[in-house]
Amino acid sequence: SEEDDLLREILDLFRKDVALRLQTIDEALAAKDPEAMWQAAHALRSGAANLGAMRVVSLCDALQDLGRSNSIVGADAMHRDLRHACGRALAELAELNQAPH
């Protein structure tokens, strides 16, 4: 149906955005760049919030706060948690998309 196609497209866009933002956060951490980290976390947070991925939103908020305080201390662990939360959110959204309507 048209609704299913739209949902698939939204999930595909979110999947691509997750990959891009997680890579940007990786690069920001490697470069010790808190501003780039919080900006990528902020961008990821928006898409996650729109899809109800609240654990992702919470972790993005924490990374944003850390980066805005000009720090990356502890960001590696938060980033690992964020990567895991994104994987779970994508899996749950894909399951939801497969469920009968």
C-alpha positions in Angstrom: 0.0 0.0 0.0 1.0 3.6 -0.3 1.2 3.9 3.5 3.7 0.9 3.6 5.8 2.5 0.9 6.0 5.8 2.8 7.0 4.0 6.0 9.7 2.1 4.1 11.0 5.3 2.7 11.1 7.0 6.1 12.9 4.0 7.6 15.4 4.0 4.8 16.1 7.7 5.2 16.5 7.3 8.9 18.8 4.3 8.4 21.0 6.4 6.1 21.0 9.3 8.5 21.9 7.1 11.4 25.0 5.8 9.5 26.1 9.3 8.5 25.6 10.8 12.0 27.4 7.9 13.8 30.3 8.2 11.4 30.4 11.9 11.9 30.5 11.4 15.7 33.3 8.8 15.2 35.3 11.3 13.3 34.6 14.1 15.8 35.8 11.9 18.7 38.9 10.9 16.8 39.6 14.6 16.1 38.7 15.6 19.7 36.1 18.0 18.3 33.3 18.5 20.8 31.4 21.0 18.5 31.2 18.5 15.6 30.1 15.8 18.0 27.2 17.8 19.5 26.1 19.0 16.1 25.9 15.4 14.7 24.1 14.3 17.9 21.6 17.1 17.5 20.9 16.2 13.9 20.4 12.5 14.8 18.2 13.4 17.7 15.7 15.1 15.5 15.1 12.1 13.3 15.0 9.8 16.3 12.5 11.9 18.1 10.2 12.0 15.0 10.2 8.2 15.0 9.8 7.7 18.8 13.3 6.3 19.4 13.5 7.7 22.9 16.7 5.9 24.1 18.5 7.4 21.0 17.1 10.8 21.9 18.3 10.5 25.5 21.8 9.5 24.4 21.9 12.3 21.8 20.9 14.8 24.5 23.7 13.6 26.7 26.3 13.9 23.9 24.9 17.3 23.0 25.3 18.5 26.6 28.8 17.2 26.8 29.9 18.7 23.5 28.3 22.0 24.3 30.3 22.1 27.5 33.4 21.8 25.2 34.2 18.3 26.4 34.4 14.8 25.0 35.2 13.1 28.3 33.1 10.0 28.6 31.8 10.4 25.0 33.3 7.1 23.8 31.1 5.1 26.1 28.0 7.2 25.3 28.8 6.7 21.6 28.9 2.9 22.0 25.6 3.0 23.8 24.2 5.3 21.1 25.4 2.9 18.3 23.7 0.0 20.1 20.5 2.0 20.7 20.3 3.0 17.1 20.7 -0.6 16.0 17.8 -1.6 18.3 15.6 1.3 17.2 16.2 0.4 13.5 15.4 -3.3 14.2 12.2 -2.4 16.1 11.1 0.0 13.4 11.7 -2.6 10.7 9.7 -5.2 12.7 6.9 -2.6 13.1 7.0 -2.1 9.3 6.6 -5.8 8.7 3.7 -6.3 11.1 0.3 -6.7 9.5 -1.8 -3.5 9.5 
